Amino acid sequence: GWRPDLVYIDASHGALDVLQDLEHYWHLLRCGGAVFGDDFHWTTVRAAVESFAGRRNLTLEVYEIEMVAGLEVATPRAAATQRFAAKNSKWVIRDRKRCLVT
């Protein structure tokens, strides 16, 4: 019965590891939940996240993170393929499927 609203994936930068984490944890999400992580600027992380979202027709949100006056500021990226100026990036995949009420 455990259904988290959020799952943060941050174990490995290997494409297969990231993809396996996404596959294992996605089904645990509560309806409307989100899975997210960092290091999207890594080619291997980006490949796994884009593959997972693409195969399920899910919306992928990508953010570049910069430090401004000691705070992290997230700037949405227009396209996931844009180069990142900073070496800090986050990604989010939300579960927007309709929930069945029983």
N, CA and C atoms as an extended XYZ file, in Angstrom:
306
Properties=species:S:1:pos:R:3:atomname:S:1:resname:S:1:resid:I:1 pbc="F F F"
N         0.800       -1.204        0.000 N   GLY     1
C         0.000        0.000        0.000 CA  GLY     1
C         0.842        1.268        0.000 C   GLY     1
N         2.150        1.143       -0.055 N   TRP     2
C         3.018        2.315        0.007 CA  TRP     2
C         3.017        3.011       -1.343 C   TRP     2
N         2.585        4.283       -1.404 N   ARG     3
C         2.504        5.051       -2.643 CA  ARG     3
C         3.050        6.463       -2.410 C   ARG     3
N         4.328        6.686       -2.681 N   PRO     4
C         4.892        8.021       -2.471 CA  PRO     4
C         4.424        9.024       -3.530 C   PRO     4
N         4.415       10.288       -3.153 N   ASP     5
C         4.117       11.369       -4.094 CA  ASP     5
C         5.339       11.709       -4.934 C   ASP     5
N         6.528       11.538       -4.348 N   LEU     6
C         7.780       11.887       -5.016 CA  LEU     6
C         8.794       10.765       -4.859 C   LEU     6
N         9.542       10.530       -5.925 N   VAL     7
C        10.677        9.602       -5.866 CA  VAL     7
C        11.867       10.331       -6.487 C   VAL     7
N        12.954       10.428       -5.721 N   TYR     8
C        14.165       11.084       -6.192 CA  TYR     8
C        15.177       10.017       -6.592 C   TYR     8
N        15.654       10.073       -7.820 N   ILE     9
C        16.620        9.099       -8.321 CA  ILE     9
C        17.981        9.773       -8.433 C   ILE     9
N        18.965        9.243       -7.682 N   ASP    10
C        20.295        9.845       -7.667 CA  ASP    10
C        21.340        8.816       -7.238 C   ASP    10
N        21.351        7.654       -7.879 N   ALA    11
C        22.275        6.610       -7.446 CA  ALA    11
C        23.477        6.455       -8.364 C   ALA    11
N        23.250        6.538       -9.653 N   SER    12
C        24.308        6.251      -10.610 CA  SER    12
C        24.135        7.142      -11.833 C   SER    12
N        25.202        7.326      -12.579 N   HIS    13
C        25.120        8.081      -13.831 CA  HIS    13
C        25.093        7.154      -15.040 C   HIS    13
N        25.078        5.851      -14.798 N   GLY    14
C        25.004        4.886      -15.885 CA  GLY    14
C        23.604        4.842      -16.471 C   GLY    14
N        23.501        4.850      -17.796 N   ALA    15
C        22.195        4.865      -18.458 CA  ALA    15
C        21.333        3.681      -18.023 C   ALA    15
N        21.901        2.498      -17.979 N   LEU    16
C        21.130        1.318      -17.596 CA  LEU    16
C        20.665        1.410      -16.149 C   LEU    16
N        21.522        1.895      -15.267 N   ASP    17
C        21.150        2.042      -13.852 CA  ASP    17
C        19.998        3.034      -13.692 C   ASP    17
N        20.083        4.168      -14.377 N   VAL    18
C        19.027        5.180      -14.290 CA  VAL    18
C        17.720        4.618      -14.837 C   VAL    18
N        17.799        3.956      -15.977 N   LEU    19
C        16.605        3.373      -16.587 CA  LEU    19
C        15.988        2.315      -15.672 C   LEU    19
N        16.798        1.471      -15.066 N   GLN    20
C        16.275        0.462      -14.145 CA  GLN    20
C        15.615        1.100      -12.935 C   GLN    20
N        16.225        2.152      -12.381 N   ASP    21
C        15.604        2.852      -11.253 CA  ASP    21
C        14.251        3.426      -11.656 C   ASP    21
N        14.179        4.035      -12.834 N   LEU    22
C        12.905        4.582      -13.313 CA  LEU    22
C        11.860        3.478      -13.461 C   LEU    22
N        12.248        2.358      -14.060 N   GLU    23
C        11.321        1.240      -14.249 CA  GLU    23
C        10.828        0.689      -12.907 C   GLU    23
N        11.722        0.571      -11.946 N   HIS    24
C        11.362       -0.016      -10.652 CA  HIS    24
C        10.497        0.899       -9.792 C   HIS    24
N        10.747        2.195       -9.838 N   TYR    25
C        10.048        3.103       -8.930 CA  TYR    25
C         8.827        3.776       -9.523 C   TYR    25
N         8.725        3.852      -10.838 N   TRP    26
C         7.606        4.551      -11.470 CA  TRP    26
C         6.259        3.981      -11.031 C   TRP    26
N         6.166        2.670      -11.003 N   HIS    27
C         4.877        2.050      -10.686 CA  HIS    27
C         4.463        2.229       -9.223 C   HIS    27
N         5.376        2.656       -8.364 N   LEU    28
C         5.050        2.879       -6.955 CA  LEU    28
C         4.386        4.227       -6.702 C   LEU    28
N         4.515        5.160       -7.664 N   LEU    29
C         3.999        6.514       -7.453 CA  LEU    29
C         2.493        6.551       -7.217 C   LEU    29
N         2.104        7.442       -6.333 N   ARG    30
C         0.690        7.754       -6.167 CA  ARG    30
C         0.241        8.486       -7.429 C   ARG    30
N        -0.988        8.314       -7.822 N   CYS    31
C        -1.508        9.013       -8.996 CA  CYS    31
C        -1.258       10.514       -8.836 C   CYS    31
N        -0.669       11.113       -9.842 N   GLY    32
C        -0.330       12.530       -9.783 CA  GLY    32
C         1.059       12.798       -9.231 C   GLY    32
N         1.782       11.734       -8.862 N   GLY    33
C         3.117       11.890       -8.293 CA  GLY    33
C         4.164       12.221       -9.345 C   GLY    33
N         5.414       12.327       -8.897 N   ALA    34
C         6.508       12.678       -9.808 CA  ALA    34
C         7.772       11.939       -9.415 C   ALA    34
N         8.565       11.629      -10.428 N   VAL    35
C         9.901       11.089      -10.221 CA  VAL    35
C        10.865       12.151      -10.757 C   VAL    35
N        11.948       12.379      -10.035 N   PHE    36
C        12.865       13.438      -10.451 CA  PHE    36
C        14.288       13.094      -10.066 C   PHE    36
N        15.215       13.839      -10.629 N   GLY    37
C        16.614       13.609      -10.343 CA  GLY    37
C        17.463       14.764      -10.831 C   GLY    37
N        18.750       14.571      -10.785 N   ASP    38
C        19.658       15.638      -11.213 CA  ASP    38
C        20.611       15.110      -12.278 C   ASP    38
N        21.580       15.934      -12.619 N   ASP    39
C        22.639       15.577      -13.576 CA  ASP    39
C        22.131       15.267      -14.977 C   ASP    39
N        21.070       15.971      -15.409 N   PHE    40
C        20.539       15.776      -16.752 CA  PHE    40
C        21.560       16.164      -17.812 C   PHE    40
N        22.522       16.994      -17.454 N   HIS    41
C        23.556       17.393      -18.413 CA  HIS    41
C        24.512       16.235      -18.738 C   HIS    41
N        24.477       15.151      -17.970 N   TRP    42
C        25.249       13.951      -18.297 CA  TRP    42
C        24.550       13.249      -19.459 C   TRP    42
N        25.284       12.892      -20.473 N   THR    43
C        24.718       12.241      -21.654 CA  THR    43
C        23.992       10.950      -21.299 C   THR    43
N        24.555       10.164      -20.404 N   THR    44
C        23.955        8.877      -20.043 CA  THR    44
C        22.653        9.048      -19.272 C   THR    44
N        22.617       10.006      -18.369 N   VAL    45
C        21.391       10.280      -17.604 CA  VAL    45
C        20.310       10.788      -18.547 C   VAL    45
N        20.671       11.739      -19.397 N   ARG    46
C        19.711       12.300      -20.358 CA  ARG    46
C        19.123       11.208      -21.253 C   ARG    46
N        19.968       10.313      -21.756 N   ALA    47
C        19.498        9.249      -22.647 CA  ALA    47
C        18.474        8.354      -21.954 C   ALA    47
N        18.752        7.967      -20.720 N   ALA    48
C        17.838        7.091      -19.981 CA  ALA    48
C        16.519        7.786      -19.672 C   ALA    48
N        16.596        9.010      -19.208 N   VAL    49
C        15.382        9.754      -18.830 CA  VAL    49
C        14.522       10.037      -20.060 C   VAL    49
N        15.152       10.478      -21.157 N   GLU    50
C        14.396       10.750      -22.376 CA  GLU    50
C        13.777        9.480      -22.946 C   GLU    50
N        14.503        8.373      -22.882 N   SER    51
C        13.977        7.105      -23.371 CA  SER    51
C        12.760        6.670      -22.563 C   SER    51
N        12.877        6.727      -21.254 N   PHE    52
C        11.775        6.323      -20.376 CA  PHE    52
C        10.532        7.174      -20.627 C   PHE    52
N        10.699        8.487      -20.630 N   ALA    53
C         9.564        9.393      -20.836 CA  ALA    53
C         8.971        9.226      -22.232 C   ALA    53
N         9.821        9.075      -23.238 N   GLY    54
C         9.358        8.945      -24.616 CA  GLY    54
C         8.553        7.678      -24.858 C   GLY    54
N         9.010        6.553      -24.295 N   ARG    55
C         8.303        5.287      -24.496 CA  ARG    55
C         6.924        5.287      -23.846 C   ARG    55
N         6.729        6.119      -22.847 N   ARG    56
C         5.446        6.171      -22.144 CA  ARG    56
C         4.625        7.414      -22.489 C   ARG    56
N         5.139        8.194      -23.432 N   ASN    57
C         4.470        9.431      -23.822 CA  ASN    57
C         4.231       10.347      -22.616 C   ASN    57
N         5.265       10.492      -21.783 N   LEU    58
C         5.194       11.320      -20.582 CA  LEU    58
C         5.897       12.642      -20.836 C   LEU    58
N         5.489       13.652      -20.127 N   THR    59
C         6.094       14.968      -20.257 CA  THR    59
C         7.343       15.048      -19.375 C   THR    59
N         8.438       15.430      -19.982 N   LEU    60
C         9.705       15.599      -19.283 CA  LEU    60
C         9.964       17.086      -19.112 C   LEU    60
N        10.223       17.494      -17.878 N   GLU    61
C        10.592       18.883      -17.580 CA  GLU    61
C        12.071       18.897      -17.217 C   GLU    61
N        12.793       19.874      -17.761 N   VAL    62
C        14.228       19.977      -17.514 CA  VAL    62
C        14.529       21.394      -17.018 C   VAL    62
N        15.384       21.469      -16.012 N   TYR    63
C        15.742       22.757      -15.409 CA  TYR    63
C        17.250       22.873      -15.261 C   TYR    63
N        17.750       24.063      -15.521 N   GLU    64
C        19.149       24.366      -15.232 CA  GLU    64
C        19.170       25.061      -13.883 C   GLU    64
N        20.088       24.660      -13.030 N   ILE    65
C        20.171       25.197      -11.676 CA  ILE    65
C        21.419       26.067      -11.568 C   ILE    65
N        21.214       27.291      -11.103 N   GLU    66
C        22.339       28.200      -10.885 CA  GLU    66
C        22.250       28.759       -9.479 C   GLU    66
N        23.397       29.063       -8.913 N   MET    67
C        23.438       29.683       -7.591 CA  MET    67
C        23.370       31.195       -7.752 C   MET    67
N        22.400       31.821       -7.090 N   VAL    68
C        22.234       33.266       -7.109 CA  VAL    68
C        22.081       33.720       -5.663 C   VAL    68
N        23.019       34.497       -5.193 N   ALA    69
C        23.020       35.016       -3.819 CA  ALA    69
C        22.864       33.873       -2.809 C   ALA    69
N        23.535       32.757       -3.085 N   GLY    70
C        23.515       31.634       -2.162 CA  GLY    70
C        22.297       30.727       -2.262 C   GLY    70
N        21.412       31.001       -3.192 N   LEU    71
C        20.214       30.185       -3.370 CA  LEU    71
C        20.225       29.507       -4.731 C   LEU    71
N        19.664       28.317       -4.803 N   GLU    72
C        19.531       27.646       -6.085 CA  GLU    72
C        18.333       28.214       -6.834 C   GLU    72
N        18.556       28.619       -8.079 N   VAL    73
C        17.495       29.146       -8.924 CA  VAL    73
C        17.325       28.206      -10.111 C   VAL    73
N        16.096       27.720      -10.306 N   ALA    74
C        15.807       26.786      -11.394 CA  ALA    74
C        15.248       27.534      -12.590 C   ALA    74
N        15.884       27.359      -13.744 N   THR    75
C        15.426       27.965      -14.990 CA  THR    75
C        14.969       26.850      -15.920 C   THR    75
N        13.673       26.858      -16.295 N   PRO    76
C        13.213       25.812      -17.216 CA  PRO    76
C        13.963       25.895      -18.541 C   PRO    76
N        14.245       24.738      -19.122 N   ARG    77
C        14.901       24.669      -20.419 CA  ARG    77
C        13.831       24.540      -21.487 C   ARG    77
N        13.994       25.290      -22.575 N   ALA    78
C        13.031       25.240      -23.680 CA  ALA    78
C        13.087       23.890      -24.380 C   ALA    78
N        14.261       23.326      -24.471 N   ALA    79
C        14.429       22.026      -25.124 CA  ALA    79
C        15.478       21.235      -24.363 C   ALA    79
N        15.228       19.974      -24.208 N   ALA    80
C        16.155       19.132      -23.455 CA  ALA    80
C        17.518       19.030      -24.130 C   ALA    80
N        17.578       19.333      -25.418 N   THR    81
C        18.839       19.200      -26.143 CA  THR    81
C        19.723       20.445      -26.029 C   THR    81
N        19.216       21.519      -25.437 N   GLN    82
C        20.029       22.722      -25.276 CA  GLN    82
C        21.226       22.429      -24.384 C   GLN    82
N        22.337       23.084      -24.686 N   ARG    83
C        23.513       22.955      -23.829 CA  ARG    83
C        23.256       23.676      -22.510 C   ARG    83
N        23.854       23.156      -21.459 N   PHE    84
C        23.712       23.750      -20.137 CA  PHE    84
C        24.932       24.608      -19.840 C   PHE    84
N        24.696       25.824      -19.397 N   ALA    85
C        25.795       26.707      -19.016 CA  ALA    85
C        26.370       26.254      -17.673 C   ALA    85
N        25.496       25.863      -16.768 N   ALA    86
C        25.918       25.414      -15.441 CA  ALA    86
C        26.070       23.888      -15.445 C   ALA    86
N        26.828       23.389      -14.508 N   LYS    87
C        27.001       21.941      -14.386 CA  LYS    87
C        26.026       21.397      -13.342 C   LYS    87
N        24.830       21.950      -13.315 N   ASN    88
C        23.814       21.499      -12.391 CA  ASN    88
C        22.484       21.532      -13.116 C   ASN    88
N        21.838       20.401      -13.210 N   SER    89
C        20.575       20.324      -13.924 CA  SER    89
C        19.671       19.309      -13.243 C   SER    89
N        18.387       19.565      -13.301 N   LYS    90
C        17.386       18.680      -12.708 CA  LYS    90
C        16.375       18.292      -13.770 C   LYS    90
N        15.718       17.176      -13.558 N   TRP    91
C        14.668       16.724      -14.465 CA  TRP    91
C        13.494       16.209      -13.639 C   TRP    91
N        12.301       16.310      -14.214 N   VAL    92
C        11.074       15.868      -13.539 CA  VAL    92
C        10.180       15.178      -14.564 C   VAL    92
N         9.644       14.028      -14.190 N   ILE    93
C         8.611       13.361      -14.970 CA  ILE    93
C         7.421       13.199      -14.028 C   ILE    93
N         6.290       13.784      -14.403 N   ARG    94
C         5.094       13.717      -13.567 CA  ARG    94
C         4.132       12.662      -14.089 C   ARG    94
N         3.426       12.039      -13.169 N   ASP    95
C         2.400       11.067      -13.521 CA  ASP    95
C         1.084       11.824      -13.666 C   ASP    95
N         0.722       12.110      -14.906 N   ARG    96
C        -0.504       12.868      -15.146 CA  ARG    96
C        -1.652       11.981      -15.611 C   ARG    96
N        -1.486       10.674      -15.425 N   LYS    97
C        -2.559        9.772      -15.857 CA  LYS    97
C        -3.798        9.965      -14.970 C   LYS    97
N        -4.912        9.624      -15.513 N   ARG    98
C        -6.155        9.736      -14.742 CA  ARG    98
C        -6.198        8.642      -13.696 C   ARG    98
N        -6.674        8.997      -12.531 N   CYS    99
C        -6.778        8.032      -11.441 CA  CYS    99
C        -8.165        7.393      -11.474 C   CYS    99
N        -8.167        6.109      -11.260 N   LEU   100
C        -9.443        5.407      -11.162 CA  LEU   100
C        -9.890        5.405       -9.716 C   LEU   100
N       -11.076        5.858       -9.466 N   VAL   101
C       -11.628        5.874       -8.116 CA  VAL   101
C       -12.420        4.599       -7.933 C   VAL   101
N       -12.067        3.844       -6.903 N   THR   102
C       -12.790        2.586       -6.664 CA  THR   102
C       -13.575        2.656       -5.373 C   THR   102
